[in-house]
Structure formats: C-alpha cells, structure tokens
Amino acid sequence: MTASSFSRDEIEDFLYQEAALLDDWMLEEWLALFTDDAHYMVPATDLPRDAPPEGNLFYIADDRFRMGERVKRLMKKTAFSEYPRSKTRHLVSNVRILSQEVGECRVHAAFVTYRSKSGHTDTFVGSSDYTIARTAEGLRIRSKRCTLDLESLRPQGRVSIIL
Amino acid sequence: MPDITQQIKLHIDPDRKLFKVPRSAFTSQAVFEAERDVIFSRCWLYLGHSSEIRKPGQFVTRAVGGRNLIFNRDADGRVNAFFNTCPHRGATVCRDRAGSAKSFQCFYHGWVFGADGALKSQPGEASYCDDFKKDGAADLPRVPRLESYRDFWFVCYDPGAVDLGTYLGNAKEYLGIVADHSAAGMEVVGGTQEYSIRANWKLLVENSIDGYHAATTHASYLDYLKSTAGSLAAVGLNGISHDLGNGHAVIEYSAPWGRPIAQWIPAWGEEGKHDLERIMAGLVERHGQESAERIALKNRNLLIFPNLIVNDIMAITVRTFYPQAPNYQHINAWALAPVDESAWSRKSRLENFLEFLGPGGFATPDDVEALQQCQAGYDNAREAAWNDISKGMGRAVPSYDDEAQMRAFWMQWQKMLASAA
C-alpha cells in the first residue's frame, strides 16, 4: 500500500461525516467537502444508468456554482419546501472502492435517506457513485451521482433535500 | 350518483366582482368520483407526442385518465392507442415502459397481438370456434377516439365526443406557436419527470397558470437569477390573460429570464447570441417579424382543459396530472425541444428546465409545498369554506397575474359536473 492509496475505512469515515453534516443541516460545511470543479447529479428515474446530463433531463445536474446556490437557497426561510426544515437521516452502506489511481478513487455505495415533514416520512433509496480526491486539505469529492432505485418520485414528490 | 350540487356551486357576484370556489371541491370523495365519470371520461386527454414513437414498432405505455394505455406506431406507420389489457382474462399485456415491438404477447396464457392490435395467435387455437378472430373481439381493445394536432396526440373515451380540432378551438393557436419553434419539428427529450403531490389535481391546474405567485413563492429562485451574473434580460414581467373558451386558457407575458428561443441573456455569451440570432432569422423568414417576436420573446402558460399544461417559458414543459384520490395526484412532465437545436441550445434549455421546472430544482419543490399546504388548509373547509379567485374580475383585459384564466377553468369544470349532477 502506497502513501497515496485509499482504504475503505478512510472512505467510510469520510462518507459518514458527509452524511452527518447533511443530517445536521450544516450545508456550508458539506459544500466544503467538494472540490472547486465538483458536480452533484441526480438523474431522472427512467434514464439508463450511464445517461449523461447533456441531452437528458435530470432532477439535479449541478456544477460547483449551482451547488453553492443550492446551499444558499436551502439556508433561507424562503426555500419554503425546506423551511421549517425537514428531519433527515442519511444511511450509507455497501461501500466499495472500485478503482484508484494516484490521488483519486472511484467509490460506489448504497444509500437510504429518510425525510420527515408535515406528517409524512419519505424514503429515497439508491446508490451513489463518487469520485474522491486526496488534496492538501484532506479528502474532497469531485463528483457525486445519486441514482435512485425508484420507478418515479412517488410519493416523495420532490428532491428538495440533498441526497 | 351522490348529490354534489353544493360541492360544485361557485359563488359569483358580478357587482362586487367576486368569484369564489368551494373548498369541498378539493376534498370531496363524491366530486373526485364525478370528475372521473364526467371530466376524465368525456374530455380529450393528452396521450403523448409523435416524437416518442417516431419509428414503426415504437411504443410507450402510459396511464391516461385512470386507464392504462399502449401508444404505438405499427408496421404501416399508423399510430394506435390500445387499452393495455388482454381481451382474454384482462392481464396487462405490455409491461415495459417503452421500447420497440412487432408484437405484444400476454404472458398469462400466451396470446400474441400484432402492433396493429390484431390477435395473431393463441395456444390451443383448435379449441376455439373457426371465426374466433373475425369480429375483432379478441383483439387488443382500441381507445374509442385518438386524434392529433401538430404532433400532440390526444385520446377520448367518449365515442360521441366532438372532434379534437373543435374541442381545442382557440387553444390550437397556442399549441401551434409551440410547434412553430422549429421548422424541423419538436421532440420530447429523454428523462421524464414523474412525481406526485399530496394535493388535489385542480390546485396544480391553478398553480401552472398562476402569474401571481412568482414573486413570493419563488423569491429564492428569483434571488438565484439575480446572483447569477448575466442571467437576466432587461425585460419586465408584463402581459395578459386570455379565456380561450371550452375551459382552455393562457397567460402570455414578457419576463426577464433567458429563452433558448430566442431571448438572449448576457450569461449565454457570444456563442449563444449567434445561435439565437440564427434561430430568430429563421422564425422571421417563416412567420414574419411580428409573429417571430411573439414566438421567441413571449412566455405562455397554456391550459388545455382539463389537465394538459404546455408552459413555454425558460424551457418548454408538457405536463399532465391525474387524481388518485381527492388529496393525491400523479404528475408526468416532459421537456419539449426543437429537434434541430444546437448542443449549446439544448444544454441551456435543460439547465433552465431543471433549475425552475424540475422537482429537484429551485422552484417546483416550493410549488409542491404550497399546494400541500393548501390541501392541509382545507381540513378547515367546513368552517373556512371558500377560495377566492377574484383577482382582476371585471377588467376588460385581465393581466397575466390576474386570475381570469383560472375562472375560465372553474366555469367549464362546474358546467361539466352540473350536467351530470
């Protein structure tokens, strides 16, 4: 094992930290886990697994700028869907490092995220594909793509939280 | 049928310019059932777009008005709409969402139907009478009426309904404007937005053509546009509302956001500018200066009664939705785009769509929240009984942010249900 290689323990700890920040609504700290050229994507449920956001309609296809705007919006009281804030719990499991090269690895994980608000608890279940880089500041996410194992957004109705 | 007279009775006072809708219209099980029997069984309902079944054999399966349908193009190029149920014992015949098929086989007993719906074979044919296939009773059942206008296909479950063109009436002009965006035609882009709202479907009718709520409900989206360099054109929100008759209505207005046909914003740079100038030149050539400017620069939120929305705004959404219960609905929304637009244009269009129109965007989740909070408010309907839809009543030319377009919907809704009561 070289100094720059990634271990599953290290990646798991990192993803648990990401989940905790989301559940605590520490969204600016969550955003700081991403590189400046990061992307965050959630494809529509009827698209093929590898469909690119160019030419296909996604629920979310954020570059780093729009991720920042998403966080800014979610911290406002005028983001009515999430104010008063919903309660969420992000569970991460089945973490595998699919490949690694110098300074960067590709990770696949399963997730279940619960969102509770106004008398309903909705479940988002799926898998995440991450590209994670080792930087001078520590591990950073270059890309996060959440593929929902759902046939549609029913009854969830929206992806107003960050998955 | 239970008496729904009170639940559908609008309060209209022309002297005081008041228009009120009973909140029981959003909560009553009897109204929900009457809507299914009358509105969703007699009106023309949107099925799909020609581009979804471009080639012979292509099909999609889709729920329309509470029925499960197959929408396909057969080997002869003919477009069909079948009820997706086996004439034998009723099983769903085609269980794929979309694809290409020369035939459909019911997996229960193995009956095989051509893409034209005709029964081709069934195991144990010798056990049936000789002319079993002759009268068509063993074919996939056809939807009684299927017609199209400018590549928008509609079905109607009432064999005696007026033809689609008559039904659409003045709304044809507005579907035509969308179809005229490109000489090469329009297409549905990959990726359907299928979601739900825990609220009555008529709340989404109102919301989809509501110019009044943007400044408050979508304050955070407008903040986003303001904080994004060059994302606003020097154009104000300004326009009018039309009652198109038959329950159809539209608001038509100018707005500051970029339209990939062809309202330029600085963020789109020189590349975007050249692209939009080229598109505009084509529109002027085909339609003349005045019509071209209307197509390119005006936004339109169009309602085709009862539940088709075609919003030609910062992108084009085609949206339809059906009640599953008085307080729950399923929504299907598609992005429509010119077949021949550039990669740049398509990218900008999809970004505009998901930022505003998508259920993961910066606006639609807040609409979902607003509608659900309205529905929750109707728990008080026995004592707090009325919605107010009076804005701009009595004006000769109602503004885009008045409520004349909603009143057009409600008048037709009441007329249809009263005829059945």
Interface residues (C-beta under 8 A of the other chain):
Chain A: V42 P43 A44 T45 D46 L47 A51 P53 E54 G55 N56 L57 F58 Y59 I60 A61 F65 R66 E69 R70 K72 R73 K76 T78 A79 F80 S81 E82 S118 H120 E151 S152 L153 R154 P155 Q156 G157 R158 V159 S160
Chain B: R97 V189 G190 G191 T192 Q193 E194 Y195 S196 I197 R198 T217 A219 S220 D223 Y224 S227 T228 Y328 H330 W334 A335 A343 R346 K347 L350 E351 F353 L354 E355 G358 P359 G360 G361 F362 T364 P365 D366 V368 E369 A370 Q372 A376
